[in-house]
Amino acid sequence: MAHIIKLNVGGSLFQTSKSTLIKFDGFFKTMLETEIPVVKDESGAIFIDRDPKYFLELTSGIVIMNILSKLSCSTEIKSIFVSENKR
């Protein structure tokens, strides 16, 4: 069973798996795999002081990149898929 991470992004609550957030190097992987202190809200969700408007798109992009990394199709097909989903 996946470890569920609860995030409070600018007052909007999100839940996703830890494996999704740490798949690629960056902010979330550093936050979740190091001893860097994180701010939590009163419910225990990790608080991220950013506009939630774009957060869903960001996490969807992470999921898409995770799927693409597992596909055995050509780089050209992957780039077409990515560019189509950016619109």
C-alpha positions as CSV (number, residue, x, y, z in Angstrom):
1,M,0.0,0.0,0.0
2,A,1.3,3.4,-0.9
3,H,2.3,5.9,1.8
4,I,-0.2,8.8,1.4
5,I,1.1,12.3,1.9
6,K,-1.3,15.1,2.8
7,L,-0.4,18.6,1.6
8,N,-2.0,21.9,2.4
9,V,-1.1,24.1,-0.6
10,G,-2.2,27.7,0.0
11,G,-5.2,26.5,2.0
12,S,-6.3,23.7,-0.5
13,L,-5.8,20.1,0.6
14,F,-4.3,17.5,-1.6
15,Q,-3.4,13.9,-1.1
16,T,-1.0,11.9,-3.2
17,S,1.4,9.0,-2.8
18,K,4.9,9.6,-1.5
19,S,6.3,7.6,-4.4
20,T,4.8,10.1,-6.9
21,L,6.4,13.0,-5.1
22,I,9.8,11.5,-4.8
23,K,10.0,9.9,-8.3
24,F,12.2,12.8,-9.6
25,D,14.9,14.9,-8.0
26,G,13.7,18.3,-6.8
27,F,11.7,20.1,-4.1
28,F,9.5,17.2,-2.9
29,K,12.2,14.5,-2.9
30,T,14.4,16.8,-0.9
31,M,11.6,17.7,1.5
32,L,10.5,14.1,2.1
33,E,13.9,12.3,2.2
34,T,16.0,14.7,4.2
35,E,16.0,16.1,7.7
36,I,14.8,19.5,6.5
37,P,12.1,20.7,8.9
38,V,8.6,21.0,7.3
39,V,5.8,23.2,8.5
40,K,2.6,21.3,9.2
41,D,-0.9,22.7,9.6
42,E,-3.2,21.8,12.6
43,S,-4.4,18.6,10.8
44,G,-0.8,17.4,10.3
45,A,-0.8,18.1,6.5
46,I,2.5,19.5,5.2
47,F,1.9,23.2,4.5
48,I,3.3,24.7,1.3
49,D,2.8,28.4,1.0
50,R,2.1,28.6,-2.7
51,D,-0.9,29.2,-5.0
52,P,-2.9,25.9,-5.3
53,K,-4.1,26.9,-8.7
54,Y,-1.1,25.3,-10.4
55,F,-0.4,22.5,-7.9
56,L,-2.8,20.0,-9.5
57,E,-1.2,20.6,-12.9
58,L,2.3,20.1,-11.3
59,T,1.4,16.8,-9.7
60,S,-0.4,15.6,-12.9
61,G,2.8,16.4,-14.8
62,I,4.8,14.3,-12.3
63,V,2.4,11.4,-12.8
64,I,2.6,11.7,-16.6
65,M,6.4,11.8,-16.6
66,N,6.4,8.7,-14.3
67,I,4.2,6.8,-16.8
68,L,6.3,7.9,-19.8
69,S,9.5,6.8,-18.1
70,K,8.0,3.3,-17.9
71,L,6.9,3.2,-21.6
72,S,9.1,1.6,-24.2
73,C,7.9,3.8,-27.0
74,S,10.2,6.1,-28.8
75,T,11.5,9.5,-27.5
76,E,9.6,11.2,-30.4
77,I,6.2,9.7,-29.3
78,K,6.9,10.7,-25.7
79,S,7.7,14.3,-26.7
80,I,4.5,14.5,-28.7
81,F,2.5,13.2,-25.7
82,V,4.1,15.7,-23.4
83,S,3.6,18.6,-25.7
84,E,-0.1,17.7,-26.3
85,N,-0.7,17.6,-22.5
86,K,0.9,21.0,-21.9
87,R,-2.0,22.8,-23.8
